[in-house]
């Protein structure tokens, strides 16, 4: 299930539920959050040409929405803190292993083993730190067309609050200041505000 929030709303902080999207709990943190779209599938075909080519095309084709406000609860904050500390330490170990290997003058199979361990620690640490970003904790990303922020498996409280805001905007726009209410983009034909995947 996912909830589609207009990107134009998120960009100005309008209609964003006041509860956490992952847990549905009362917010204890309001954080600016940068949401990005997933890479298009075809861009991965560029990796054999070089990681730089992939990164350049990825940067050019991605859609980004900077939401000035997104709400997080204590559980979200604890989760992010644990991930940043744990995977940050793992990344530090990945950098420390080659230094220790050079200091101990390791060679042969031991050096190869230490190099492999360092590479694995760095890769896992990097992936873990990426998973600690706010947008991942919020379980949200921008759709490929850049018009929506898709919140995957939102908490029922989050979904209900957003649905109420959307209903009020559609049926009673006079409840909001007309000049301050961003336009709602046309939903894709197959999209619902809350729909099963």
MITI-49005 format. One record per residue: residue in one letter; x negated, y negated, z negated of N, C-alpha, C, O in turn. Coordinates in nm, 3 decimals. Layout:
> guba,n_x,n_y,n_z,ca_x,ca_y,ca_z,c_x,c_y,c_z,o_x,o_y,o_z
> A,X,Y,Z,X,Y,Z,X,Y,Z,X,Y,Z
...
***
This chain:
> guba,n_x,n_y,n_z,ca_x,ca_y,ca_z,c_x,c_y,c_z,o_x,o_y,o_z
> X,-0.084,0.118,0.000,0.000,0.000,0.000,-0.089,-0.124,0.000,-0.196,-0.125,-0.061
> X,-0.044,-0.228,0.068,-0.119,-0.352,0.066,-0.025,-0.471,0.067,0.089,-0.462,0.113
> X,-0.075,-0.582,0.015,0.000,-0.707,0.016,-0.076,-0.804,0.102,-0.197,-0.822,0.086
> X,-0.006,-0.869,0.195,-0.068,-0.965,0.285,-0.039,-1.107,0.237,0.076,-1.148,0.229
> X,-0.145,-1.180,0.205,-0.132,-1.318,0.160,-0.183,-1.409,0.272,-0.292,-1.386,0.323
> X,-0.106,-1.510,0.312,-0.154,-1.600,0.418,-0.289,-1.660,0.382,-0.307,-1.713,0.272
> X,-0.383,-1.653,0.474,-0.518,-1.707,0.449,-0.511,-1.858,0.423,-0.590,-1.911,0.345
> X,-0.416,-1.925,0.488,-0.404,-2.070,0.468,-0.361,-2.103,0.325,-0.400,-2.206,0.271
> X,-0.282,-2.016,0.265,-0.242,-2.035,0.125,-0.362,-2.015,0.033,-0.388,-2.097,-0.055
> X,-0.434,-1.906,0.056,-0.549,-1.876,-0.030,-0.654,-1.985,-0.021,-0.721,-2.015,-0.120
> X,-0.671,-2.045,0.097,-0.774,-2.146,0.118,-0.749,-2.272,0.037,-0.842,-2.347,0.006
> X,-0.623,-2.296,0.002,-0.591,-2.415,-0.078,-0.543,-2.379,-0.219,-0.506,-2.467,-0.297
> X,-0.544,-2.249,-0.251,-0.503,-2.206,-0.384,-0.354,-2.209,-0.407,-0.309,-2.218,-0.521
> X,-0.275,-2.202,-0.299,-0.128,-2.209,-0.310,-0.069,-2.069,-0.314,-0.109,-1.983,-0.235
> X,0.026,-2.045,-0.404,0.098,-1.919,-0.406,0.019,-1.800,-0.454,0.064,-1.686,-0.438
> X,-0.099,-1.823,-0.513,-0.181,-1.712,-0.562,-0.127,-1.669,-0.698,-0.116,-1.752,-0.788
> X,-0.092,-1.542,-0.714,-0.039,-1.496,-0.843,-0.134,-1.525,-0.959,-0.256,-1.529,-0.941
> X,-0.078,-1.545,-1.076,-0.158,-1.581,-1.193,-0.205,-1.458,-1.271,-0.257,-1.471,-1.381
> X,-0.185,-1.340,-1.213,-0.233,-1.217,-1.277,-0.340,-1.154,-1.189,-0.355,-1.188,-1.071
> X,-0.414,-1.064,-1.248,-0.521,-0.993,-1.179,-0.463,-0.901,-1.072,-0.367,-0.829,-1.098
> X,-0.522,-0.902,-0.952,-0.469,-0.819,-0.843,-0.497,-0.671,-0.863,-0.421,-0.587,-0.813
> X,-0.604,-0.636,-0.933,-0.639,-0.495,-0.953,-0.560,-0.431,-1.066,-0.511,-0.319,-1.052
> X,-0.547,-0.503,-1.179,-0.485,-0.444,-1.298,-0.349,-0.503,-1.333,-0.274,-0.442,-1.410
> X,-0.315,-0.620,-1.279,-0.188,-0.684,-1.311,-0.184,-0.746,-1.449,-0.077,-0.777,-1.502
> X,-0.303,-0.765,-1.510,-0.309,-0.821,-1.645,-0.323,-0.973,-1.640,-0.359,-1.030,-1.537
> X,-0.295,-1.037,-1.753,-0.308,-1.183,-1.761,-0.451,-1.224,-1.731,-0.546,-1.160,-1.776
> X,-0.465,-1.330,-1.654,-0.598,-1.376,-1.615,-0.672,-1.442,-1.731,-0.613,-1.517,-1.809
> X,-0.801,-1.413,-1.740,-0.887,-1.481,-1.837,-0.998,-1.555,-1.765,-1.082,-1.620,-1.828
> X,-0.999,-1.546,-1.631,-1.100,-1.615,-1.551,-1.038,-1.656,-1.418,-0.972,-1.577,-1.351
> X,-1.060,-1.782,-1.383,-1.023,-1.831,-1.249,-1.155,-1.855,-1.177,-1.233,-1.941,-1.216
> X,-1.178,-1.777,-1.070,-1.307,-1.787,-1.001,-1.287,-1.816,-0.853,-1.195,-1.764,-0.789
> X,-1.375,-1.899,-0.799,-1.378,-1.919,-0.653,-1.425,-1.787,-0.593,-1.524,-1.730,-0.638
> X,-1.355,-1.740,-0.491,-1.387,-1.609,-0.432,-1.395,-1.621,-0.281,-1.309,-1.682,-0.218
> X,-1.499,-1.564,-0.225,-1.521,-1.566,-0.081,-1.479,-1.431,-0.022,-1.539,-1.328,-0.052
> X,-1.376,-1.434,0.060,-1.326,-1.312,0.124,-1.376,-1.308,0.268,-1.380,-1.410,0.337
> X,-1.413,-1.188,0.313,-1.461,-1.170,0.449,-1.385,-1.058,0.516,-1.327,-0.971,0.451
> X,-1.386,-1.061,0.650,-1.325,-0.951,0.725,-1.425,-0.838,0.739,-1.546,-0.859,0.730
> X,-1.373,-0.718,0.761,-1.459,-0.601,0.783,-1.523,-0.612,0.921,-1.463,-0.670,1.012
> X,-1.642,-0.557,0.938,-1.703,-0.559,1.073,-1.616,-0.479,1.170,-1.559,-0.376,1.134
> X,-1.607,-0.527,1.293,-1.537,-0.452,1.397,-1.614,-0.322,1.421,-1.737,-0.320,1.414
> X,-1.542,-0.215,1.450,-1.605,-0.085,1.467,-1.716,-0.084,1.572,-1.818,-0.018,1.554
> X,-1.696,-0.158,1.681,-1.794,-0.156,1.789,-1.928,-0.219,1.750,-2.030,-0.191,1.813
> X,-1.928,-0.304,1.648,-2.054,-0.369,1.610,-2.156,-0.270,1.556,-2.276,-0.295,1.564
> X,-2.109,-0.156,1.501,-2.203,-0.056,1.449,-2.285,0.008,1.561,-2.392,0.063,1.536
> X,-2.235,0.001,1.685,-2.310,0.056,1.799,-2.436,-0.026,1.826,-2.525,0.020,1.897
> X,-2.444,-0.146,1.768,-2.562,-0.231,1.789,-2.676,-0.196,1.695,-2.789,-0.240,1.717
> X,-2.650,-0.117,1.592,-2.755,-0.086,1.494,-2.876,-0.019,1.559,-2.989,-0.052,1.523
> X,-2.856,0.076,1.656,-2.976,0.133,1.720,-3.061,0.029,1.793,-3.181,0.051,1.814
> X,-3.001,-0.083,1.831,-3.078,-0.190,1.897,-3.158,-0.273,1.797,-3.243,-0.353,1.834
> X,-3.129,-0.253,1.671,-3.199,-0.327,1.566,-3.100,-0.385,1.467,-2.992,-0.431,1.505
> X,-3.138,-0.383,1.342,-3.050,-0.434,1.237,-3.023,-0.583,1.256,-2.915,-0.631,1.224
> X,-3.122,-0.656,1.307,-3.105,-0.800,1.328,-2.993,-0.828,1.427,-2.914,-0.920,1.406
> X,-2.985,-0.750,1.536,-2.879,-0.769,1.635,-2.743,-0.747,1.572,-2.649,-0.824,1.595
> X,-2.732,-0.641,1.491,-2.605,-0.614,1.421,-2.567,-0.729,1.329,-2.452,-0.773,1.329
> X,-2.664,-0.779,1.251,-2.636,-0.885,1.155,-2.594,-1.015,1.225,-2.507,-1.087,1.176
> X,-2.656,-1.044,1.339,-2.621,-1.166,1.413,-2.479,-1.157,1.466,-2.400,-1.251,1.451
> X,-2.445,-1.043,1.530,-2.310,-1.026,1.585,-2.208,-1.023,1.472,-2.098,-1.078,1.485
> X,-2.244,-0.960,1.362,-2.156,-0.955,1.245,-2.127,-1.095,1.195,-2.012,-1.128,1.164
> X,-2.229,-1.178,1.186,-2.212,-1.315,1.137,-2.124,-1.398,1.231,-2.047,-1.482,1.186
> X,-2.136,-1.373,1.360,-2.060,-1.451,1.458,-1.913,-1.409,1.463,-1.825,-1.492,1.484
> X,-1.887,-1.279,1.445,-1.750,-1.229,1.463,-1.668,-1.221,1.335,-1.547,-1.198,1.341
> X,-1.728,-1.239,1.220,-1.652,-1.224,1.097,-1.567,-1.347,1.068,-1.598,-1.458,1.110
> X,-1.458,-1.324,0.994,-1.372,-1.432,0.945,-1.394,-1.444,0.795,-1.402,-1.344,0.724
> X,-1.405,-1.568,0.747,-1.432,-1.593,0.605,-1.326,-1.689,0.552,-1.292,-1.788,0.617
> X,-1.274,-1.658,0.433,-1.181,-1.748,0.364,-1.236,-1.772,0.224,-1.257,-1.678,0.147
> X,-1.261,-1.898,0.192,-1.307,-1.935,0.058,-1.185,-1.976,-0.024,-1.128,-2.083,-0.003
> X,-1.147,-1.890,-0.116,-1.033,-1.920,-0.203,-1.083,-1.994,-0.326,-1.165,-1.941,-0.401
> X,-1.036,-2.117,-0.348,-1.084,-2.193,-0.464,-1.042,-2.131,-0.597,-1.105,-2.156,-0.699
> X,-0.935,-2.051,-0.594,-0.885,-1.989,-0.718,-0.844,-1.846,-0.689,-0.767,-1.819,-0.596
> X,-0.894,-1.754,-0.770,-0.844,-1.617,-0.772,-0.856,-1.573,-0.917,-0.954,-1.604,-0.984
> X,-0.757,-1.501,-0.965,-0.751,-1.469,-1.107,-0.804,-1.330,-1.139,-0.778,-1.233,-1.066
> X,-0.879,-1.322,-1.248,-0.939,-1.195,-1.293,-0.914,-1.178,-1.443,-0.909,-1.275,-1.519
> X,-0.898,-1.052,-1.483,-0.873,-1.021,-1.624,-1.002,-0.977,-1.692,-1.108,-0.970,-1.629
> X,-0.993,-0.947,-1.821,-1.111,-0.901,-1.895,-1.166,-0.770,-1.841,-1.287,-0.750,-1.842
> X,-1.079,-0.682,-1.794,-1.127,-0.555,-1.739,-1.206,-0.576,-1.612,-1.306,-0.508,-1.587
> X,-1.163,-0.670,-1.531,-1.239,-0.704,-1.409,-1.376,-0.760,-1.445,-1.477,-0.723,-1.386
> X,-1.377,-0.849,-1.542,-1.504,-0.911,-1.582,-1.600,-0.808,-1.639,-1.719,-0.812,-1.611
> X,-1.548,-0.715,-1.721,-1.633,-0.609,-1.778,-1.687,-0.519,-1.668,-1.804,-0.481,-1.670
> X,-1.601,-0.485,-1.573,-1.643,-0.399,-1.462,-1.756,-0.465,-1.384,-1.855,-0.400,-1.351
> X,-1.740,-0.593,-1.354,-1.843,-0.664,-1.277,-1.974,-0.673,-1.356,-2.082,-0.655,-1.301
> X,-1.963,-0.701,-1.486,-2.083,-0.712,-1.570,-2.159,-0.580,-1.574,-2.281,-0.577,-1.561
> X,-2.085,-0.469,-1.593,-2.149,-0.337,-1.598,-2.219,-0.305,-1.466,-2.332,-0.257,-1.466
> X,-2.151,-0.332,-1.355,-2.210,-0.302,-1.225,-2.333,-0.387,-1.198,-2.434,-0.337,-1.148
> X,-2.325,-0.514,-1.231,-2.440,-0.602,-1.204,-2.560,-0.563,-1.289,-2.673,-0.563,-1.240
> X,-2.537,-0.530,-1.415,-2.649,-0.490,-1.502,-2.706,-0.356,-1.457,-2.827,-0.343,-1.440
> X,-2.620,-0.256,-1.439,-2.666,-0.122,-1.404,-2.737,-0.117,-1.270,-2.849,-0.066,-1.260
> X,-2.673,-0.171,-1.167,-2.734,-0.166,-1.034,-2.848,-0.267,-1.019,-2.939,-0.248,-0.938
> X,-2.842,-0.375,-1.097,-2.954,-0.469,-1.098,-3.079,-0.403,-1.155,-3.189,-0.421,-1.102
> X,-3.062,-0.325,-1.261,-3.176,-0.252,-1.319,-3.228,-0.146,-1.222,-3.349,-0.127,-1.209
> X,-3.137,-0.079,-1.152,-3.179,0.022,-1.055,-3.259,-0.042,-0.942,-3.359,0.014,-0.896
> X,-3.216,-0.160,-0.896,-3.290,-0.232,-0.792,-3.428,-0.272,-0.843,-3.527,-0.261,-0.770
> X,-3.434,-0.318,-0.967,-3.563,-0.355,-1.026,-3.656,-0.234,-1.033,-3.776,-0.246,-1.009
> X,-3.600,-0.118,-1.067,-3.681,0.005,-1.070,-3.734,0.036,-0.929,-3.848,0.079,-0.913
> X,-3.649,0.015,-0.828,-3.692,0.038,-0.690,-3.811,-0.049,-0.652,-3.898,-0.005,-0.577
> X,-3.814,-0.172,-0.703,-3.930,-0.259,-0.675,-4.050,-0.222,-0.761,-4.165,-0.239,-0.720
> X,-4.023,-0.172,-0.882,-4.131,-0.141,-0.976,-4.206,-0.014,-0.940,-4.325,-0.002,-0.969
> X,-4.138,0.082,-0.878,-4.203,0.211,-0.846,-4.327,0.193,-0.758,-4.432,0.249,-0.791
> X,-4.321,0.117,-0.646,-4.442,0.101,-0.564,-4.556,0.032,-0.640,-4.673,0.064,-0.621
> X,-4.519,-0.063,-0.726,-4.623,-0.132,-0.805,-4.691,-0.033,-0.898,-4.813,-0.033,-0.912
> X,-4.611,0.052,-0.963,-4.667,0.153,-1.053,-4.751,0.254,-0.975,-4.855,0.298,-1.023
> X,-4.705,0.290,-0.854,-4.781,0.385,-0.772,-4.916,0.328,-0.733,-5.017,0.399,-0.735
> X,-4.920,0.199,-0.697,-5.048,0.137,-0.661,-5.138,0.124,-0.782,-5.259,0.143,-0.772
> X,-5.079,0.092,-0.898,-5.160,0.076,-1.020,-5.221,0.209,-1.063,-5.331,0.212,-1.118
> X,-5.149,0.318,-1.039,-5.201,0.450,-1.080,-5.277,0.519,-0.969,-5.323,0.632,-0.985
> X,-5.290,0.451,-0.855,-5.363,0.504,-0.739,-5.309,0.640,-0.697,-5.386,0.731,-0.664
> X,-5.177,0.654,-0.698,-5.116,0.781,-0.656,-5.136,0.800,-0.506,-5.130,0.705,-0.429
> X,-5.160,0.925,-0.467,-5.177,0.954,-0.325,-5.118,1.091,-0.292,-5.075,1.165,-0.381
> X,-5.118,1.122,-0.163,-5.067,1.252,-0.119,-4.918,1.267,-0.142,-4.842,1.172,-0.124
> X,-4.876,1.388,-0.182,-4.733,1.415,-0.200,-4.669,1.330,-0.308,-4.551,1.295,-0.299
> X,-4.747,1.294,-0.411,-4.691,1.211,-0.518,-4.654,1.074,-0.465,-4.548,1.021,-0.499
> X,-4.740,1.016,-0.382,-4.713,0.884,-0.324,-4.589,0.890,-0.235,-4.505,0.799,-0.238
> X,-4.577,0.997,-0.156,-4.459,1.012,-0.069,-4.332,1.024,-0.151,-4.229,0.965,-0.118
> X,-4.339,1.100,-0.259,-4.224,1.119,-0.346,-4.183,0.987,-0.412,-4.064,0.955,-0.420
> X,-4.283,0.911,-0.457,-4.253,0.782,-0.521,-4.195,0.683,-0.421,-4.105,0.606,-0.454
> X,-4.246,0.686,-0.298,-4.193,0.597,-0.194,-4.047,0.630,-0.164,-3.963,0.541,-0.153
> X,-4.017,0.760,-0.151,-3.879,0.801,-0.126,-3.788,0.760,-0.241,-3.676,0.714,-0.219
> X,-3.835,0.778,-0.364,-3.755,0.740,-0.482,-3.730,0.590,-0.483,-3.620,0.546,-0.516
> X,-3.832,0.511,-0.447,-3.817,0.366,-0.444,-3.714,0.323,-0.340,-3.630,0.237,-0.365
> X,-3.721,0.385,-0.221,-3.627,0.350,-0.114,-3.484,0.385,-0.155,-3.392,0.306,-0.134
> X,-3.466,0.503,-0.212,-3.333,0.545,-0.256,-3.279,0.452,-0.365,-3.163,0.412,-0.362
> X,-3.365,0.418,-0.461,-3.322,0.328,-0.569,-3.282,0.192,-0.515,-3.183,0.133,-0.560
> X,-3.358,0.141,-0.418,-3.326,0.010,-0.359,-3.195,0.014,-0.281,-3.114,-0.079,-0.291
> X,-3.173,0.119,-0.205,-3.049,0.130,-0.126,-2.927,0.142,-0.217,-2.828,0.071,-0.199
> X,-2.936,0.233,-0.315,-2.823,0.252,-0.406,-2.799,0.126,-0.489,-2.685,0.088,-0.512
> X,-2.907,0.062,-0.534,-2.894,-0.061,-0.612,-2.829,-0.172,-0.531,-2.744,-0.245,-0.582
> X,-2.870,-0.186,-0.404,-2.813,-0.290,-0.318,-2.664,-0.265,-0.296,-2.582,-0.357,-0.308
> X,-2.628,-0.141,-0.263,-2.487,-0.108,-0.240,-2.405,-0.136,-0.366,-2.295,-0.190,-0.358
> X,-2.460,-0.098,-0.481,-2.390,-0.123,-0.607,-2.370,-0.271,-0.635,-2.265,-0.311,-0.683
> X,-2.471,-0.353,-0.604,-2.458,-0.497,-0.625,-2.356,-0.558,-0.530,-2.283,-0.650,-0.566
> X,-2.350,-0.506,-0.407,-2.247,-0.552,-0.313,-2.109,-0.517,-0.366,-2.015,-0.597,-0.353
> X,-2.095,-0.398,-0.426,-1.967,-0.355,-0.481,-1.927,-0.435,-0.605,-1.813,-0.427,-0.650
> X,-2.020,-0.513,-0.659,-1.990,-0.595,-0.777,-1.942,-0.734,-0.740,-1.917,-0.816,-0.829
> X,-1.928,-0.764,-0.610,-1.879,-0.896,-0.571,-1.731,-0.910,-0.608,-1.658,-0.811,-0.614
> X,-1.689,-1.034,-0.632,-1.551,-1.059,-0.673,-1.450,-1.006,-0.572,-1.348,-0.949,-0.611
> X,-1.476,-1.023,-0.443,-1.378,-0.980,-0.342,-1.356,-0.830,-0.347,-1.246,-0.782,-0.320
> X,-1.461,-0.754,-0.380,-1.447,-0.608,-0.390,-1.368,-0.572,-0.515,-1.284,-0.483,-0.512
> X,-1.396,-0.642,-0.624,-1.322,-0.616,-0.748,-1.174,-0.652,-0.730,-1.087,-0.586,-0.786
> X,-1.146,-0.756,-0.652,-1.007,-0.794,-0.624,-0.940,-0.700,-0.525,-0.818,-0.707,-0.506
> X,-1.018,-0.611,-0.463,-0.968,-0.517,-0.363,-0.904,-0.589,-0.245,-0.798,-0.548,-0.196
> X,-0.968,-0.696,-0.199,-0.909,-0.776,-0.092,-1.013,-0.813,0.013,-1.131,-0.830,-0.017
> X,-0.965,-0.825,0.135,-1.051,-0.875,0.242,-0.966,-0.940,0.350,-0.845,-0.918,0.356
> X,-1.029,-1.019,0.434,-0.958,-1.091,0.540,-0.928,-0.992,0.653,-1.010,-0.906,0.684
> X,-0.811,-1.005,0.713,-0.777,-0.920,0.827,-0.861,-0.962,0.947,-0.919,-1.071,0.949
> X,-0.868,-0.877,1.048,-0.954,-0.902,1.163,-0.916,-1.029,1.238,-1.002,-1.094,1.298
> X,-0.786,-1.066,1.236,-0.746,-1.188,1.306,-0.769,-1.314,1.223,-0.751,-1.425,1.273
> X,-0.809,-1.298,1.096,-0.840,-1.413,1.012,-0.719,-1.484,0.953,-0.733,-1.587,0.888
> X,-0.598,-1.429,0.975,-0.476,-1.497,0.932,-0.429,-1.457,0.792,-0.352,-1.529,0.729
> X,-0.477,-1.344,0.743,-0.425,-1.290,0.617,-0.539,-1.243,0.527,-0.648,-1.210,0.573
> X,-0.509,-1.240,0.397,-0.595,-1.170,0.304,-0.515,-1.046,0.262,-0.409,-1.057,0.201
> X,-0.569,-0.931,0.296,-0.502,-0.804,0.264,-0.553,-0.753,0.131,-0.671,-0.723,0.116
> X,-0.464,-0.744,0.033,-0.498,-0.692,-0.100,-0.456,-0.545,-0.102,-0.337,-0.513,-0.095
> X,-0.555,-0.457,-0.113,-0.529,-0.313,-0.109,-0.485,-0.263,-0.246,-0.546,-0.296,-0.348
> X,-0.380,-0.183,-0.248,-0.327,-0.123,-0.371,-0.315,-0.224,-0.485,-0.371,-0.203,-0.592
> X,-0.241,-0.334,-0.463,-0.230,-0.434,-0.571,-0.149,-0.381,-0.688,-0.064,-0.293,-0.673
> X,-0.175,-0.437,-0.804,-0.095,-0.403,-0.922,0.049,-0.449,-0.897,0.071,-0.551,-0.833
> X,0.148,-0.374,-0.946,0.288,-0.412,-0.924,0.319,-0.555,-0.971,0.399,-0.624,-0.908
> X,0.257,-0.599,-1.080,0.282,-0.734,-1.132,0.232,-0.840,-1.033,0.297,-0.943,-1.014
> X,0.118,-0.814,-0.973,0.062,-0.906,-0.873,0.153,-0.913,-0.751,0.187,-1.021,-0.703
> X,0.193,-0.795,-0.703,0.278,-0.788,-0.585,0.412,-0.856,-0.608,0.461,-0.928,-0.521
> X,0.471,-0.834,-0.726,0.601,-0.894,-0.757,0.591,-1.046,-0.764,0.680,-1.117,-0.715
> X,0.484,-1.096,-0.824,0.469,-1.242,-0.836,0.448,-1.306,-0.699,0.503,-1.413,-0.671
> X,0.368,-1.241,-0.613,0.348,-1.297,-0.480,0.476,-1.290,-0.397,0.509,-1.385,-0.326
> X,0.548,-1.178,-0.406,0.673,-1.164,-0.332,0.773,-1.272,-0.372,0.844,-1.327,-0.288
> X,0.778,-1.304,-0.502,0.867,-1.412,-0.548,0.825,-1.546,-0.490,0.910,-1.625,-0.450
> X,0.695,-1.572,-0.485,0.646,-1.699,-0.428,0.677,-1.706,-0.279,0.715,-1.812,-0.229
> X,0.661,-1.595,-0.208,0.689,-1.593,-0.065,0.838,-1.611,-0.039,0.877,-1.685,0.052
> X,0.920,-1.545,-0.118,1.065,-1.558,-0.102,1.110,-1.702,-0.127,1.193,-1.755,-0.054
> X,1.054,-1.764,-0.231,1.089,-1.903,-0.261,1.045,-1.996,-0.148,1.115,-2.092,-0.116
> X,0.929,-1.967,-0.088,0.880,-2.052,0.021,0.965,-2.039,0.146,0.986,-2.136,0.219
> X,1.016,-1.917,0.171,1.095,-1.892,0.291,1.240,-1.938,0.275,1.297,-1.998,0.366
> X,1.299,-1.910,0.158,1.441,-1.942,0.139,1.466,-2.078,0.076,1.574,-2.135,0.092
> X,1.369,-2.130,0.006,1.389,-2.258,-0.060,1.265,-2.343,-0.059,1.210,-2.373,-0.165
> X,1.220,-2.385,0.060,1.095,-2.461,0.067,1.101,-2.594,-0.006,0.998,-2.654,-0.034
> X,1.224,-2.640,-0.039,1.234,-2.766,-0.112,1.178,-2.754,-0.254,1.155,-2.855,-0.320
> X,1.156,-2.630,-0.301,1.101,-2.614,-0.436,0.954,-2.650,-0.441,0.899,-2.676,-0.548
> X,0.890,-2.653,-0.325,0.749,-2.690,-0.316,0.738,-2.823,-0.245,0.827,-2.862,-0.169
> X,0.631,-2.893,-0.271,0.609,-3.019,-0.201,0.581,-2.987,-0.055,0.481,-2.922,-0.026
> X,0.665,-3.031,0.040,0.650,-2.992,0.180,0.512,-3.024,0.236,0.457,-2.945,0.313
> X,0.455,-3.139,0.201,0.325,-3.176,0.257,0.213,-3.089,0.204,0.109,-3.074,0.268
> X,0.234,-3.031,0.086,0.126,-2.953,0.025,0.138,-2.804,0.051,0.047,-2.728,0.018
> X,0.250,-2.761,0.111,0.270,-2.619,0.135,0.212,-2.582,0.271,0.262,-2.629,0.373
> X,0.108,-2.498,0.275,0.050,-2.459,0.403,0.149,-2.376,0.483,0.240,-2.314,0.428
> X,0.129,-2.376,0.614,0.215,-2.298,0.701,0.188,-2.150,0.679,0.076,-2.109,0.649
> X,0.293,-2.072,0.695,0.280,-1.927,0.684,0.260,-1.873,0.824,0.347,-1.893,0.909
> X,0.149,-1.804,0.853,0.130,-1.750,0.987,0.232,-1.642,1.016,0.285,-1.578,0.925
> X,0.259,-1.623,1.145,0.354,-1.519,1.183,0.296,-1.383,1.150,0.182,-1.353,1.184
> X,0.376,-1.302,1.082,0.328,-1.169,1.043,0.319,-1.079,1.164,0.402,-1.091,1.255
> X,0.221,-0.988,1.168,0.217,-0.890,1.276,0.347,-0.811,1.276,0.412,-0.795,1.173
> X,0.384,-0.762,1.393,0.514,-0.693,1.406,0.527,-0.577,1.310,0.637,-0.547,1.264
> X,0.416,-0.511,1.281,0.424,-0.393,1.195,0.399,-0.423,1.049,0.399,-0.332,0.966
> X,0.376,-0.550,1.015,0.337,-0.583,0.878,0.459,-0.618,0.793,0.556,-0.676,0.842
> X,0.451,-0.583,0.667,0.549,-0.622,0.566,0.470,-0.688,0.456,0.349,-0.669,0.447
> X,0.535,-0.766,0.371,0.462,-0.829,0.261,0.402,-0.724,0.172,0.292,-0.742,0.120
> X,0.472,-0.615,0.154,0.417,-0.503,0.077,0.454,-0.378,0.151,0.573,-0.344,0.161
> X,0.355,-0.306,0.203,0.387,-0.193,0.288,0.293,-0.078,0.263,0.178,-0.098,0.226
> X,0.341,0.044,0.284,0.252,0.160,0.269,0.152,0.162,0.383,0.181,0.117,0.494
> X,0.033,0.215,0.354,-0.068,0.224,0.459,-0.033,0.331,0.559,-0.107,0.353,0.655
***
